[in-house]
Amino acid sequence: MNFGFGQGCGVIKFTANPLWRAARFVSRSSVILFGVAAIFLSAPANANARENKPQTLVLFGDSLMAGYGLSQENGFAPKLEAALKDAGHSINVVNSSVSGDTTAAGLARLDWALVDKPDAVLLELGANDALRGMEPAQTRDNLAQIIEKLRAMDIDVLLAGMMAPPNMGRQYGDEFNSIYPDLASEYQVDLYPFFLDGVAADPALNQDDGMHPNAQGIDEIVGRILPDVVSILTSGS
């Protein structure tokens, strides 16, 4: 840097050396370039982190998915999660099913199950409504409200259908059994027509009560429903 002295007043005149200005410019430019490079280099890593994040599937149902009468390892949730992982899916299956739940009880507790927004929900409710002879119109309305809330949160839904017991009569059965395909059509959600398909009324696949699947029955359900679960998990990817 150069210094000059003014006449009579002793004022110091400061003139920056061009080399010093150039050095300062290079230094600042290096910082900017480093910052930009860091952003671009971190972008793929962040994207990969998002891609590798496990999906979350919530099971929202009653005793059929809660694992009633079964040891923990033989329940529907752990067996479905194991089957999904064996198929190559990075997944966490969260079992929010409660034994004895009706559609009304499920609707009342839905918000608690969605605190950590899942990617998808397997919805299986209604069996206890039919066993109690509840009006099919009320069951339908409760399920519709559950589906509406899930869709509003952009959560994929697999609706598992149920069938009324034969002793409820033909008219009741027709009204109840039509709930699930009607809702699937109205709200454009995936439908697995009957959760107990291949298991219901088979003594070899049910517990002594004749209503709840045993371990072999759970294996049968998992094997049958697996492709539909995979479908909803991959539809939004």
C-alpha positions in Angstrom: 0.0 0.0 0.0 1.2 3.6 -0.7 0.9 6.6 1.6 0.9 10.3 0.4 1.0 13.4 2.6 -1.2 16.5 1.9 0.2 20.0 2.1 0.3 21.6 5.5 -2.3 19.5 7.2 -0.6 16.3 7.7 -3.5 14.3 6.3 -2.6 10.8 5.3 -3.7 9.6 1.9 -4.3 5.9 1.7 -4.2 4.1 -1.6 -4.8 0.3 -1.8 -2.3 -1.7 -3.7 -3.8 -3.5 -6.7 -2.2 -6.8 -5.7 -3.9 -6.6 -2.3 -7.3 -5.9 -3.9 -6.8 -8.9 -6.2 -5.9 -11.1 -3.3 -9.0 -10.0 -1.4 -11.2 -10.7 -4.5 -9.7 -14.2 -4.9 -10.3 -15.0 -1.2 -13.9 -14.0 -1.3 -14.5 -15.8 -4.6 -13.0 -19.0 -3.1 -15.5 -18.8 -0.2 -18.4 -18.4 -2.6 -17.3 -21.2 -4.9 -16.7 -23.5 -1.9 -20.2 -22.8 -0.6 -21.8 -23.5 -4.0 -19.8 -26.7 -4.4 -20.9 -27.8 -1.0 -24.6 -27.4 -1.8 -24.3 -29.3 -5.1 -22.2 -32.1 -3.5 -24.7 -32.5 -0.7 -27.7 -32.6 -2.9 -27.3 -36.2 -4.1 -26.6 -37.3 -0.5 -29.8 -35.7 0.7 -31.7 -37.2 -2.2 -30.3 -40.7 -1.4 -31.3 -40.3 2.2 -34.8 -39.6 1.2 -34.8 -42.5 -1.2 -33.5 -44.9 1.4 -35.8 -43.9 4.1 -38.1 -46.8 5.1 -41.7 -46.5 4.3 -44.3 -46.7 7.1 -47.4 -48.8 6.8 -50.0 -48.5 9.6 -52.4 -51.5 10.2 -55.7 -50.0 11.4 -58.1 -52.7 12.4 -59.5 -55.0 15.0 -58.5 -58.3 16.6 -58.0 -59.9 13.2 -54.9 -57.7 12.8 -54.1 -57.1 16.4 -52.9 -60.7 16.9 -55.7 -61.9 19.2 -54.8 -65.3 20.7 -51.4 -65.5 19.1 -47.8 -65.1 20.3 -46.3 -61.9 19.2 -44.1 -63.4 16.5 -47.1 -65.2 14.9 -49.2 -62.0 14.6 -50.2 -60.5 11.3 -48.0 -57.4 11.7 -44.6 -59.1 12.2 -45.4 -61.7 9.5 -46.5 -59.1 7.0 -43.4 -56.9 7.7 -41.1 -59.9 7.3 -42.8 -60.8 4.0 -42.4 -57.3 2.7 -38.7 -57.2 3.7 -38.1 -60.5 2.0 -39.6 -59.0 -1.1 -37.0 -56.2 -1.0 -39.0 -53.4 0.6 -37.6 -51.1 3.2 -40.6 -50.9 5.5 -41.8 -50.3 9.1 -45.1 -51.9 9.9 -46.9 -50.1 12.8 -49.8 -52.1 14.3 -52.5 -49.7 15.4 -55.2 -52.4 15.6 -57.3 -52.8 18.7 -59.2 -56.0 19.6 -63.0 -55.4 19.8 -62.9 -52.2 17.8 -66.0 -51.2 15.8 -65.8 -48.7 13.0 -67.1 -46.0 15.4 -64.3 -46.7 17.8 -61.7 -46.7 15.0 -63.0 -43.3 13.8 -62.7 -41.9 17.3 -59.0 -42.9 17.7 -57.9 -42.3 14.1 -56.0 -39.1 14.8 -53.7 -40.9 17.3 -52.7 -43.4 14.7 -51.7 -40.7 12.3 -49.5 -38.5 14.5 -46.5 -39.6 12.5 -47.9 -39.5 9.0 -47.5 -42.9 7.4 -47.1 -43.6 3.7 -50.0 -46.0 3.6 -52.8 -47.5 5.8 -54.3 -51.0 5.6 -57.8 -50.4 6.9 -59.6 -53.5 8.3 -62.7 -52.7 10.3 -66.4 -53.7 10.4 -66.4 -57.3 11.6 -67.5 -56.3 15.1 -70.2 -54.0 13.6 -71.7 -57.0 11.9 -71.4 -59.3 14.9 -73.3 -56.6 16.9 -75.9 -56.2 14.2 -75.1 -52.5 13.7 -76.9 -50.7 10.9 -74.8 -51.1 7.7 -75.5 -47.4 6.8 -73.7 -46.4 10.0 -70.8 -48.7 9.4 -70.5 -47.3 5.9 -70.6 -43.7 7.2 -67.9 -44.4 9.8 -65.6 -46.0 7.2 -66.2 -43.2 4.7 -65.1 -40.6 7.3 -61.9 -42.6 8.0 -61.1 -42.9 4.3 -61.9 -39.2 3.7 -59.4 -38.2 6.4 -56.7 -40.5 5.1 -57.2 -39.2 1.5 -57.1 -35.6 2.8 -53.7 -36.3 4.3 -52.5 -37.9 1.0 -52.1 -41.3 2.6 -52.6 -44.4 0.3 -55.3 -46.7 1.5 -55.9 -50.4 1.1 -59.4 -51.2 2.2 -59.9 -54.8 3.4 -63.4 -56.0 3.1 -65.4 -58.0 5.5 -68.5 -60.2 5.2 -71.5 -60.4 7.5 -72.1 -63.7 9.3 -74.7 -65.8 7.5 -76.9 -65.9 10.6 -77.6 -62.2 10.2 -79.9 -62.9 7.3 -79.7 -62.3 3.5 -80.9 -58.7 3.5 -78.5 -57.6 6.2 -75.7 -59.5 4.5 -76.3 -57.9 1.1 -76.4 -54.4 2.6 -73.3 -55.0 4.7 -71.2 -56.8 2.2 -71.7 -54.1 -0.4 -70.2 -51.4 1.8 -66.6 -52.2 0.9 -66.7 -52.3 -2.9 -69.0 -49.3 -2.9 -66.6 -47.2 -0.8 -63.6 -48.4 -2.9 -65.4 -47.2 -6.0 -66.5 -43.9 -4.6 -63.2 -42.9 -3.1 -61.0 -44.6 -5.6 -59.0 -46.6 -3.1 -57.6 -50.1 -3.5 -59.8 -53.0 -2.3 -58.9 -56.4 -1.0 -62.4 -57.9 -1.1 -62.3 -60.1 1.9 -59.6 -60.1 4.6 -60.3 -63.7 5.7 -60.3 -65.0 2.1 -59.2 -68.6 2.1 -59.3 -68.8 5.9 -62.9 -68.2 7.1 -64.7 -71.4 8.1 -61.6 -73.6 7.8 -61.1 -75.2 11.2 -57.4 -76.0 10.3 -56.7 -72.3 9.9 -58.6 -70.9 12.8 -58.4 -70.9 16.6 -60.9 -72.8 18.7 -63.4 -70.0 18.6 -63.7 -70.5 14.8 -63.4 -66.7 14.3 -59.8 -65.7 14.7 -57.0 -67.1 12.5 -54.3 -69.3 14.0 -50.6 -69.0 13.0 -51.2 -71.0 9.8 -54.2 -68.9 9.0 -52.2 -65.7 9.4 -49.6 -67.2 7.0 -52.4 -67.8 4.5 -53.7 -64.2 4.8 -50.3 -62.7 4.4 -49.5 -64.7 1.3 -52.8 -63.7 -0.3 -52.8 -60.0 0.6 -49.1 -59.3 0.0 -49.4 -58.3 -3.7 -52.1 -55.8 -2.8 -50.0 -54.3 0.0 -47.0 -54.1 -2.3 -49.2 -52.3 -4.9 -50.1 -49.4 -2.6 -46.6 -49.1 -1.3 -45.2 -48.7 -4.8 -48.0 -46.7 -6.4 -46.8 -43.4 -4.8 -43.1 -44.0 -5.4 
